[in-house]
């Protein structure tokens, strides 16, 4: 017969081992990038709270690019309503690009891992006349929030470009190492 004390010890051991196992697994977002470009990492920065990677075509640099992809992992950030992210990023963009325009393409806030796809198009900036537009994919993982985008130096995104990149991002998958 299992005593109450034995049961408590057993449950504590199971809980502790489960928590230890979960902490060992790293969550990541696997994205298959379009083969149109030969991508290279231009910047890779990581600390305890986030990981930021910027990639550009092989012949470009992070200081001189026409297209760039950015992947940001906010570690430990969970239960963030993904629908709040576009407005927050738009608010930031409007500080230097007052004519920026936000368009939400689609979202699934009820999914096991909620996500949203949107774009911010900026025809110019207060400190730079060069336009820039981004297509964002944000997904809430189990242990982190992933904010990914592709940016181009254009006033807006063509329908073809947006369709291609929506498919790229929606085809991504959360992985656990």
C-alpha positions as CSV (number, residue, x, y, z in Angstrom):
1,X,0.0,0.0,0.0
2,X,1.3,3.4,-1.0
3,X,1.4,5.9,1.9
4,X,0.5,9.5,1.6
5,X,4.1,10.4,2.3
6,X,5.4,8.1,-0.5
7,X,2.8,9.4,-2.9
8,X,3.9,13.0,-2.2
9,X,7.6,12.1,-2.7
10,X,6.7,10.3,-5.9
11,X,4.7,13.2,-7.3
12,X,7.5,15.6,-6.3
13,X,10.1,13.5,-8.1
14,X,7.9,13.3,-11.2
15,X,7.2,17.0,-11.2
16,X,10.9,17.9,-10.7
17,X,12.1,15.5,-13.4
18,X,9.4,16.8,-15.8
19,X,10.4,20.4,-15.1
20,X,14.1,19.6,-15.6
21,X,13.4,17.9,-18.9
22,X,11.3,20.8,-20.1
23,X,14.1,23.3,-19.3
24,X,16.6,21.3,-21.2
25,X,14.6,21.6,-24.4
26,X,15.3,24.7,-26.5
27,X,12.4,26.0,-28.6
28,X,13.2,27.4,-32.0
29,X,11.5,28.4,-35.2
30,X,12.6,26.6,-38.3
31,X,12.1,28.7,-41.5
32,X,13.0,27.5,-45.0
33,X,14.2,30.6,-46.8
34,X,13.6,31.2,-50.5
35,X,16.4,29.9,-52.7
36,X,16.1,33.1,-54.8
37,X,19.0,34.4,-52.7
38,X,22.1,32.9,-51.2
39,X,21.6,34.1,-47.6
40,X,24.3,34.9,-45.2
41,X,24.2,35.9,-41.5
42,X,25.0,39.6,-41.2
43,X,24.4,39.8,-37.4
44,X,23.8,37.2,-34.7
45,X,23.4,38.5,-31.1
46,X,22.2,36.6,-28.1
47,X,21.8,37.1,-24.4
48,X,19.7,35.6,-21.6
49,X,16.5,37.3,-22.8
50,X,16.6,37.3,-26.6
51,X,18.3,36.1,-29.7
52,X,18.4,38.3,-32.8
53,X,19.6,37.1,-36.2
54,X,19.7,39.3,-39.4
55,X,20.4,37.8,-42.8
56,X,21.1,39.4,-46.2
57,X,21.9,38.1,-49.6
58,X,25.5,37.0,-50.0
59,X,26.6,40.1,-52.0
60,X,25.0,42.6,-49.6
61,X,25.8,43.7,-46.0
62,X,23.6,44.7,-43.0
63,X,24.7,48.3,-43.7
64,X,23.9,48.2,-47.4
65,X,21.0,45.9,-48.3
66,X,17.9,45.7,-50.6
67,X,16.3,42.8,-48.7
68,X,16.9,41.6,-45.2
69,X,15.3,38.9,-43.0
70,X,15.3,39.3,-39.2
71,X,14.5,36.6,-36.7
72,X,14.0,37.7,-33.1
73,X,13.3,35.2,-30.2
74,X,12.1,36.7,-27.0
75,X,13.0,34.0,-24.5
76,X,10.6,33.3,-21.7
77,X,7.9,35.6,-23.1
78,X,4.7,33.6,-23.0
79,X,1.0,34.3,-23.1
80,X,1.5,37.4,-25.2
81,X,-1.7,38.2,-27.2
82,X,-0.2,38.2,-30.7
83,X,-2.9,40.6,-31.9
84,X,-1.3,43.4,-29.8
85,X,2.1,43.1,-31.6
86,X,1.1,44.9,-34.8
87,X,-0.1,48.1,-33.1
88,X,2.9,48.1,-30.8
89,X,5.3,47.9,-33.7
90,X,3.3,50.4,-35.7
91,X,3.5,52.8,-32.8
92,X,7.3,52.5,-32.8
93,X,7.5,52.9,-36.6
94,X,5.4,56.1,-36.6
95,X,7.9,57.8,-34.4
96,X,10.3,58.0,-37.4
97,X,7.9,57.2,-40.2
98,X,4.6,59.2,-39.6
99,X,3.1,58.1,-42.9
100,X,3.6,54.4,-42.2
101,X,0.7,52.1,-43.0
102,X,-0.3,48.9,-41.2
103,X,-2.2,46.0,-42.9
104,X,-3.1,42.8,-41.1
105,X,-3.3,39.8,-43.5
106,X,-4.4,37.0,-41.2
107,X,-4.1,35.5,-37.7
108,X,-5.1,32.6,-35.6
109,X,-5.3,33.6,-31.9
110,X,-7.0,30.4,-30.9
111,X,-4.3,28.0,-32.3
112,X,-2.1,26.0,-29.9
113,X,0.6,28.4,-30.9
114,X,-1.2,31.7,-31.9
115,X,0.3,33.6,-34.8
116,X,-0.3,36.7,-36.9
117,X,0.9,38.0,-40.4
118,X,0.9,41.7,-41.1
119,X,2.9,44.4,-43.0
120,X,4.1,47.9,-42.2
121,X,4.9,50.0,-45.2
122,X,6.8,53.3,-44.7
123,X,7.2,55.6,-47.7
124,X,9.9,57.6,-45.9
125,X,11.4,58.4,-42.6
126,X,12.0,61.7,-40.8
127,X,15.7,61.1,-40.8
128,X,16.0,59.2,-44.1
129,X,14.0,59.6,-47.4
130,X,14.6,55.9,-48.3
131,X,11.4,53.9,-48.0
132,X,11.2,50.6,-46.2
133,X,8.4,48.0,-46.0
134,X,8.3,44.9,-43.8
135,X,6.2,41.7,-43.8
136,X,6.0,40.3,-40.2
137,X,5.2,36.8,-38.9
138,X,4.8,36.6,-35.1
139,X,4.1,33.3,-33.4
140,X,3.8,32.5,-29.7
141,X,5.7,29.4,-28.8
142,X,5.5,27.4,-25.6
143,X,8.5,29.2,-24.1
144,X,9.3,32.1,-26.3
145,X,7.7,34.7,-28.6
146,X,9.1,34.7,-32.2
147,X,9.0,37.9,-34.2
148,X,10.2,37.5,-37.8
149,X,10.1,39.8,-40.8
150,X,11.4,40.4,-44.3
151,X,12.3,44.0,-45.1
152,X,12.8,45.6,-48.5
153,X,13.8,49.2,-49.4
154,X,10.5,49.9,-51.2
155,X,7.4,52.1,-50.5
156,X,5.2,49.1,-50.4
157,X,5.1,45.4,-51.0
158,X,3.7,43.9,-54.2
159,X,1.0,41.3,-54.0
160,X,3.4,38.7,-55.4
161,X,6.1,39.4,-52.9
162,X,3.7,39.4,-50.0
163,X,2.1,36.1,-51.2
164,X,5.6,34.4,-51.5
165,X,6.7,35.5,-48.0
166,X,3.4,34.7,-46.3
167,X,3.9,31.2,-47.6
168,X,7.5,31.1,-46.4
169,X,6.5,32.1,-42.9
170,X,3.3,30.0,-42.6
171,X,5.4,27.0,-43.7
172,X,7.8,27.4,-40.7
173,X,7.6,25.1,-37.7
174,X,8.4,25.2,-34.1
175,X,11.2,22.8,-33.2
176,X,12.5,21.5,-29.9
177,X,16.1,20.5,-29.4
